[in-house]
Amino acid sequence: MATIKQYRAFKANLLGYTEVEFTEFRNQILPLRKKRTWSEEECNYAQTLIDAGAGRALQQLCGQKHPAVTSILGSEEIAAERMPKNELEGHIRAVVKGRSPEWIAKYVAYLNSESSPEEFDDSQPKPTGTLSTTKDHFAEMYRNGGEGFRRVVNEQLVIAAGSDEGPE
């Protein structure tokens, strides 16, 4: 029963950014918690999890001071993403609705820069709830977000740029 509780906690920390089945958790992830040092193969597997957006979940499962986790992620606690994946996708759909692929490309460049909202060349009318002229909370969240968060944002923006309607 404890394994199921650990699995649920691990999944909750993923916030939907990646999927992990129970058998993978039980057979591959949970054993990592019990080992103080990991083999190269285990480190590569952990890095794959981290790249998929499971760094915080792995850190929470093993503990912030776990030597193998610390060697990969460092000793600082990884902050939770501020928005679950399904909410993030909805937000992106609202931002890009009715936008041209050129605008979306400029928006991607803006997100991946250190530019302020004033510097963003937004020749189209702004959709409701995006890009104030003083502070862009979404851009800050993106720039400070984890790998999984940024991956989902970029995937959704690429999808939107390739369609007339944006992501559905």
C-alpha positions as CSV (number, residue, x, y, z in Angstrom):
1,M,0.0,0.0,0.0
2,A,2.9,2.4,0.7
3,T,4.1,2.0,-2.9
4,I,0.7,3.1,-4.2
5,K,0.8,6.2,-1.9
6,Q,4.3,7.0,-3.1
7,Y,3.2,6.6,-6.7
8,R,0.3,8.9,-6.2
9,A,2.6,11.5,-4.6
10,F,5.1,11.1,-7.5
11,K,2.3,11.6,-10.1
12,A,0.9,14.6,-8.3
13,N,4.4,16.2,-8.4
14,L,4.5,15.7,-12.2
15,L,1.5,18.0,-12.7
16,G,0.8,16.3,-16.0
17,Y,4.0,17.2,-17.7
18,T,5.0,13.6,-18.2
19,E,3.3,10.2,-17.8
20,V,4.7,7.4,-15.6
21,E,2.9,4.1,-15.4
22,F,2.8,2.3,-12.1
23,T,4.9,-0.6,-13.3
24,E,7.7,1.8,-14.4
25,F,7.5,3.6,-11.1
26,R,7.7,0.3,-9.1
27,N,10.3,-1.4,-11.3
28,Q,12.6,1.5,-12.3
29,I,12.0,4.7,-10.2
30,L,11.3,3.4,-6.7
31,P,14.6,1.4,-6.6
32,L,16.5,4.6,-7.3
33,R,15.3,5.9,-4.0
34,K,16.9,3.1,-2.1
35,K,20.3,3.4,-3.7
36,R,22.8,6.0,-2.4
37,T,24.8,5.9,-5.7
38,W,23.5,5.2,-9.1
39,S,25.1,3.4,-12.1
40,E,25.7,5.3,-15.3
41,E,22.6,3.6,-16.8
42,E,20.5,4.7,-13.8
43,C,21.9,8.3,-14.0
44,N,21.0,8.3,-17.7
45,Y,17.5,7.1,-16.9
46,A,17.1,9.7,-14.1
47,Q,18.3,12.4,-16.6
48,T,15.6,11.2,-19.1
49,L,13.0,11.6,-16.3
50,I,14.3,15.1,-15.5
51,D,14.3,16.2,-19.1
52,A,10.7,15.0,-19.4
53,G,9.7,17.3,-16.5
54,A,10.0,14.9,-13.5
55,G,12.9,16.5,-11.7
56,R,10.8,17.8,-8.8
57,A,8.9,14.5,-8.5
58,L,12.2,12.6,-8.4
59,Q,13.7,15.0,-5.9
60,Q,10.6,14.8,-3.7
61,L,10.5,11.0,-3.8
62,C,14.2,10.5,-3.0
63,G,14.7,13.5,-0.8
64,Q,16.5,16.7,-1.4
65,K,19.7,15.5,0.2
66,H,19.8,12.1,-1.6
67,P,23.5,11.9,-2.9
68,A,22.6,10.7,-6.4
69,V,19.8,13.2,-6.9
70,T,22.0,16.0,-5.6
71,S,24.8,15.0,-8.1
72,I,22.4,15.5,-11.0
73,L,20.0,18.2,-9.8
74,G,22.1,20.1,-7.2
75,S,21.2,20.7,-3.7
76,E,18.6,23.4,-4.2
77,E,14.9,22.4,-4.0
78,I,13.2,22.4,-7.3
79,A,10.1,24.6,-7.2
80,A,6.8,23.2,-8.4
81,E,5.6,24.4,-11.7
82,R,3.0,27.2,-11.2
83,M,0.5,25.8,-13.5
84,P,-0.6,22.2,-14.3
85,K,-0.1,21.1,-17.9
86,N,-3.9,21.1,-18.8
87,E,-4.2,24.7,-17.6
88,L,-1.0,25.7,-19.4
89,E,-2.4,24.3,-22.7
90,G,-5.6,26.3,-22.2
91,H,-3.7,29.5,-21.5
92,I,-1.6,29.1,-24.6
93,R,-4.7,28.4,-26.8
94,A,-6.1,31.7,-25.5
95,V,-2.9,33.6,-26.2
96,V,-2.5,32.4,-29.8
97,K,-6.2,32.3,-30.8
98,G,-6.5,34.3,-34.1
99,R,-2.8,35.0,-34.3
100,S,-0.7,34.6,-37.4
101,P,2.3,32.2,-37.5
102,E,4.6,35.2,-37.8
103,W,3.2,36.6,-34.5
104,I,3.6,33.3,-32.8
105,A,7.2,33.0,-34.0
106,K,7.9,36.5,-32.6
107,Y,6.3,35.5,-29.4
108,V,8.5,32.4,-29.1
109,A,11.6,34.6,-29.7
110,Y,10.3,37.0,-27.0
111,L,9.7,34.2,-24.5
112,N,13.2,32.9,-25.1
113,S,14.8,36.3,-24.6
114,E,15.2,38.6,-21.7
115,S,13.1,41.3,-23.4
116,S,10.5,43.2,-21.5
117,P,6.9,43.5,-22.7
118,E,7.7,47.0,-24.0
119,E,10.3,45.6,-26.4
120,F,7.9,42.9,-27.8
121,D,6.8,44.1,-31.3
122,D,3.1,43.3,-31.1
123,S,1.6,44.9,-34.1
124,Q,-1.6,42.9,-33.7
125,P,-4.2,43.8,-31.1
126,K,-3.5,42.1,-27.7
127,P,-5.8,39.3,-26.6
128,T,-7.4,39.7,-23.3
129,G,-5.2,38.9,-20.3
130,T,-1.8,38.9,-22.0
131,L,1.3,41.1,-22.2
132,S,0.7,44.1,-20.0
133,T,3.2,46.9,-20.9
134,T,4.8,46.8,-17.5
135,K,5.1,43.1,-16.5
136,D,4.5,39.8,-18.3
137,H,3.8,37.2,-15.7
138,F,3.6,34.4,-18.2
139,A,7.0,35.2,-19.7
140,E,8.5,35.3,-16.2
141,M,6.9,31.9,-15.5
142,Y,8.3,30.5,-18.7
143,R,11.8,31.8,-18.2
144,N,11.9,30.5,-14.6
145,G,10.0,27.3,-15.3
146,G,11.3,23.8,-15.5
147,E,12.2,21.8,-18.6
148,G,8.8,20.1,-18.8
149,F,7.0,23.5,-18.6
150,R,9.1,25.1,-21.4
151,R,8.8,21.9,-23.5
152,V,5.0,22.0,-23.4
153,V,4.9,25.7,-24.1
154,N,7.2,25.3,-27.1
155,E,5.3,22.3,-28.4
156,Q,2.0,24.1,-28.2
157,L,3.3,27.2,-29.9
158,V,4.8,25.1,-32.7
159,I,1.4,23.4,-33.2
160,A,-0.3,26.8,-33.2
161,A,2.1,28.2,-35.7
162,G,1.4,25.3,-38.1
163,S,-2.4,25.8,-38.1
164,D,-4.8,28.6,-38.9
165,E,-6.7,28.2,-35.6
166,G,-3.9,27.6,-33.2
167,P,-3.8,24.5,-30.9
168,E,-7.2,23.0,-30.2
